[in-house]
Amino acid sequence: MAHDFLPSLTGSFAQPASENPTVMMVEAAYRHHNLHWRYINCEVSPDNLASAVKGALAMGWKGFNCSIPHKVKVIEFLDALGESAQIIGAVNTVVNRDGRLIGENTDGKGFVQALRKVVDPKGKNVVLLGAGGAARAVAVEMALAGVEKITIVNRNVQRGEELTQLVADKTPAKADFIAWDSVLKVPEETDILINATSIGLYPNVDAIPNVEMSTLEPSLIVADGIPNPPQTRFLKEARAKGCITVDGLGMLVQQGVLAIHYWTGVDVDPNVMRQALLDLGL
Ligand code: NDP
């Protein structure tokens, strides 16, 4: 009987790497779909990134994720970028296409996929809290998905204005900026409110964005990028106001689904991946 002891290899380069649960959800999907693929979680320092990318190519890896602190730096080692990765200026998924390395960004795409379970972003008015890496990916991808207008709300004015300018210049969406120097009253015409800051991330689970919760209409859809805990205080309070909510675990799972599709061509079951994360106690 013929055997194949050579799996197709994928993985992640990050520092720190030990707290990243992606390996658990990706390998759960590979097993569930009988894919002869592996995902290896690697601790890679900035000094070693170039060698790690060369090594992955030498070993025939089919692709890899990049996380903190490599999402921008990795671009100089790649051959081409997908449309949104180019606008965002950051890559979290690299695909080896016959020896050419293509950079994609699935963070924002994953967010949009998760959001689509409850609403089509096309033509909607969005308020986005934050202007860091996650917010940048979410803003660009929501704009490319056809939102009418994005209002960026950020504490650091320079970062907020830069992201607002990026959306206005590089995407079809309108963009606006509010400096977040006091409690935010959600504008009446808002359809979707998104927390893309790090507020509420474990262990600071009691923290909540500085938003006047009485301005949340029940018709508002409220989404949070925080994956751990998935039910943030922000989402719990929004649900108590009657809002439909979307959690950050959905974003994490969907960006994994998209990465696996880029690498293997297979559409894996997101529920298997979500369950793998919930089994970890997330
Ligand atoms: P960054 O450090 O790049 O950005 C952090 C953002 O949060 C900035 O806009 C910062 O504002 C804002 N912020 C932080 N603390 C406060 C505060 N106390 N008050 C107001 N604003 C604050 O981080 P990332 O964008 O990379 O990540 C943000 C979060 O997104 C992380 O917690 C991460 O868990 C989550 N994430 C989730 C993913 C998923 O798949 N679910 C994927 C990627 C990220 P300022 O500019 O003023 O400092």
Residues whose N, C-alpha, C, O or C-beta is under 5 A from the ligand:
A	BS01	NDP	D107 G130 A131 G132 G133 A134 A135 N154 R155 N156 R159 A196 T197 S198 L201 G225 I226 P227 G248 M251 L252
